[in-house]
């Protein structure tokens, strides 16, 4: 396999040097250059065409978030934010993901060698994952409002249905393409698993999604009830199960498919309760979490939708579902909401 070409962007010479050392220590990665600010990064991306960019936020001349916006408009390139500001749940991390960053890493506030090298394994792994990301030119970061061509369902109908959505890498931005398109009178509950580590991030993204959507969007709490027109998102680090009585239960059980929360855990538990009344949806993401759950939903007589390869940031989770023959429909992200409504 060819080496992953990386551009490292940070205003600190010390941090640039350490990041270069960490990344170049892996034989599958080659740091082709570095940049001290966002403007220099934009120029070097156009000239060097790196596979992945690591990008700081606080920099002179042009900050990282401004540079990220221009990168996604001019030369879409997988970007990993590496900053003291990108702690899980922070507004900066959420903004970066919504503007097109593939992932983020929280840079230690203390820059001693030991603490900085603690992120070595994480950054190497995330750079390799990001190198597989596929980005579209000039993706809008604005929420999609419901158009006149969207199918609108009658209030009170299909209340026995349940919509389940699973996503991972690229998921927060994908969810912003789906939930705001659903009508205000959406008649079914929605349960979502977005792969995310423990922390306040899911609460932050829930608030952002709710602000841009007609439906209610909340981080799930143990014992919450599923309600029509409301989406519950599993908190980071907790499996979410659907039990009798339309009750959500959270647990800190073992990881499944190397992740917690797991889409398969949610879907499998819901299938036992809702059976054929489930619409399962798999969006962008690395790996195959959700493939078994979607197969079970289909076996029970439910309906299934997978995001088409053309719009997936990482074509992994949906690919597994499609190649297994368990997707009734495979459509681009902007058509997912309409397909859900049509299936209702």
MOTA-V27551 format. One record per residue. N is the residue number from 1. RES is the residue in three letters. OMEGA is omega as a letter, one per 20 degrees, with the letter a starting at -180 (* if undefined). Layout:
BEGIN
n | res | omega
N | RES | OMEGA
N | RES | OMEGA
END
This chain:
BEGIN
n | res | omega
1 | UNK | r
2 | UNK | r
3 | UNK | r
4 | UNK | a
5 | UNK | a
6 | UNK | r
7 | UNK | a
8 | UNK | a
9 | UNK | r
10 | UNK | a
11 | UNK | r
12 | UNK | r
13 | UNK | a
14 | UNK | a
15 | UNK | r
16 | UNK | a
17 | UNK | a
18 | UNK | r
19 | UNK | r
20 | UNK | r
21 | UNK | a
22 | UNK | a
23 | UNK | a
24 | UNK | r
25 | UNK | r
26 | UNK | a
27 | UNK | a
28 | UNK | a
29 | UNK | r
30 | UNK | r
31 | UNK | a
32 | UNK | r
33 | UNK | r
34 | UNK | r
35 | UNK | a
36 | UNK | a
37 | UNK | a
38 | UNK | a
39 | UNK | r
40 | UNK | r
41 | UNK | a
42 | UNK | r
43 | UNK | a
44 | UNK | r
45 | UNK | r
46 | UNK | a
47 | UNK | a
48 | UNK | a
49 | UNK | r
50 | UNK | r
51 | UNK | a
52 | UNK | r
53 | UNK | r
54 | UNK | a
55 | UNK | r
56 | UNK | r
57 | UNK | a
58 | UNK | r
59 | UNK | r
60 | UNK | r
61 | UNK | r
62 | UNK | a
63 | UNK | a
64 | UNK | a
65 | UNK | r
66 | UNK | r
67 | UNK | r
68 | UNK | r
69 | UNK | a
70 | UNK | r
71 | UNK | a
72 | UNK | r
73 | UNK | a
74 | UNK | a
75 | UNK | a
76 | UNK | a
77 | UNK | r
78 | UNK | a
79 | UNK | r
80 | UNK | r
81 | UNK | r
82 | UNK | a
83 | UNK | r
84 | UNK | a
85 | UNK | a
86 | UNK | r
87 | UNK | a
88 | UNK | r
89 | UNK | a
90 | UNK | r
91 | UNK | a
92 | UNK | r
93 | UNK | a
94 | UNK | r
95 | UNK | r
96 | UNK | a
97 | UNK | a
98 | UNK | r
99 | UNK | r
100 | UNK | r
101 | UNK | r
102 | UNK | a
103 | UNK | r
104 | UNK | r
105 | UNK | r
106 | UNK | r
107 | UNK | a
108 | UNK | r
109 | UNK | r
110 | UNK | a
111 | UNK | r
112 | UNK | a
113 | UNK | a
114 | UNK | a
115 | UNK | a
116 | UNK | a
117 | UNK | r
118 | UNK | a
119 | UNK | a
120 | UNK | a
121 | UNK | a
122 | UNK | a
123 | UNK | r
124 | UNK | a
125 | UNK | a
126 | UNK | r
127 | UNK | a
128 | UNK | r
129 | UNK | a
130 | UNK | a
131 | UNK | r
132 | UNK | a
133 | UNK | r
134 | UNK | a
135 | UNK | r
136 | UNK | r
137 | UNK | r
138 | UNK | r
139 | UNK | r
140 | UNK | r
141 | UNK | a
142 | UNK | r
143 | UNK | r
144 | UNK | r
145 | UNK | a
146 | UNK | a
147 | UNK | a
148 | UNK | a
149 | UNK | r
150 | UNK | r
151 | UNK | r
152 | UNK | a
153 | UNK | a
154 | UNK | r
155 | UNK | r
156 | UNK | a
157 | UNK | r
158 | UNK | a
159 | UNK | r
160 | UNK | r
161 | UNK | r
162 | UNK | r
163 | UNK | r
164 | UNK | a
165 | UNK | r
166 | UNK | r
167 | UNK | r
168 | UNK | a
169 | UNK | a
170 | UNK | a
171 | UNK | a
172 | UNK | r
173 | UNK | r
174 | UNK | r
175 | UNK | r
176 | UNK | r
177 | UNK | a
178 | UNK | a
179 | UNK | r
180 | UNK | r
181 | UNK | a
182 | UNK | a
183 | UNK | a
184 | UNK | a
185 | UNK | a
186 | UNK | a
187 | UNK | a
188 | UNK | r
189 | UNK | r
190 | UNK | r
191 | UNK | a
192 | UNK | r
193 | UNK | r
194 | UNK | a
195 | UNK | a
196 | UNK | r
197 | UNK | r
198 | UNK | a
199 | UNK | a
200 | UNK | a
201 | UNK | a
202 | UNK | r
203 | UNK | r
204 | UNK | a
205 | UNK | r
206 | UNK | r
207 | UNK | r
208 | UNK | a
209 | UNK | r
210 | UNK | a
211 | UNK | a
212 | UNK | a
213 | UNK | r
214 | UNK | r
215 | UNK | r
216 | UNK | r
217 | UNK | a
218 | UNK | r
219 | UNK | a
220 | UNK | r
221 | UNK | a
222 | UNK | a
223 | UNK | r
224 | UNK | r
225 | UNK | r
226 | UNK | a
227 | UNK | r
228 | UNK | r
229 | UNK | a
230 | UNK | r
231 | UNK | r
232 | UNK | a
233 | UNK | a
234 | UNK | r
235 | UNK | r
236 | UNK | r
237 | UNK | a
238 | UNK | r
239 | UNK | r
240 | UNK | r
241 | UNK | r
242 | UNK | a
243 | UNK | r
244 | UNK | a
245 | UNK | r
246 | UNK | a
247 | UNK | r
248 | UNK | r
249 | UNK | r
250 | UNK | r
251 | UNK | a
252 | UNK | a
253 | UNK | a
254 | UNK | r
255 | UNK | r
256 | UNK | a
257 | UNK | r
258 | UNK | a
259 | UNK | r
260 | UNK | j
261 | UNK | r
262 | UNK | r
263 | UNK | a
264 | UNK | r
265 | UNK | r
266 | UNK | a
267 | UNK | a
268 | UNK | r
269 | UNK | a
270 | UNK | a
271 | UNK | r
272 | UNK | a
273 | UNK | a
274 | UNK | r
275 | UNK | a
276 | UNK | a
277 | UNK | a
278 | UNK | r
279 | UNK | a
280 | UNK | a
281 | UNK | r
282 | UNK | a
283 | UNK | a
284 | UNK | r
285 | UNK | r
286 | UNK | r
287 | UNK | a
288 | UNK | r
289 | UNK | a
290 | UNK | a
291 | UNK | r
292 | UNK | r
293 | UNK | r
294 | UNK | r
295 | UNK | r
296 | UNK | r
297 | UNK | r
298 | UNK | r
299 | UNK | a
300 | UNK | r
301 | UNK | r
302 | UNK | a
303 | UNK | a
304 | UNK | r
305 | UNK | r
306 | UNK | r
307 | UNK | a
308 | UNK | a
309 | UNK | a
310 | UNK | a
311 | UNK | r
312 | UNK | r
313 | UNK | r
314 | UNK | a
315 | UNK | a
316 | UNK | a
317 | UNK | a
318 | UNK | r
319 | UNK | r
320 | UNK | a
321 | UNK | a
322 | UNK | a
323 | UNK | r
324 | UNK | a
325 | UNK | a
326 | UNK | r
327 | UNK | r
328 | UNK | r
329 | UNK | r
330 | UNK | a
331 | UNK | r
332 | UNK | a
333 | UNK | a
334 | UNK | r
335 | UNK | a
336 | UNK | a
337 | UNK | r
338 | UNK | r
339 | UNK | r
340 | UNK | a
341 | UNK | r
342 | UNK | a
343 | UNK | r
344 | UNK | *
END
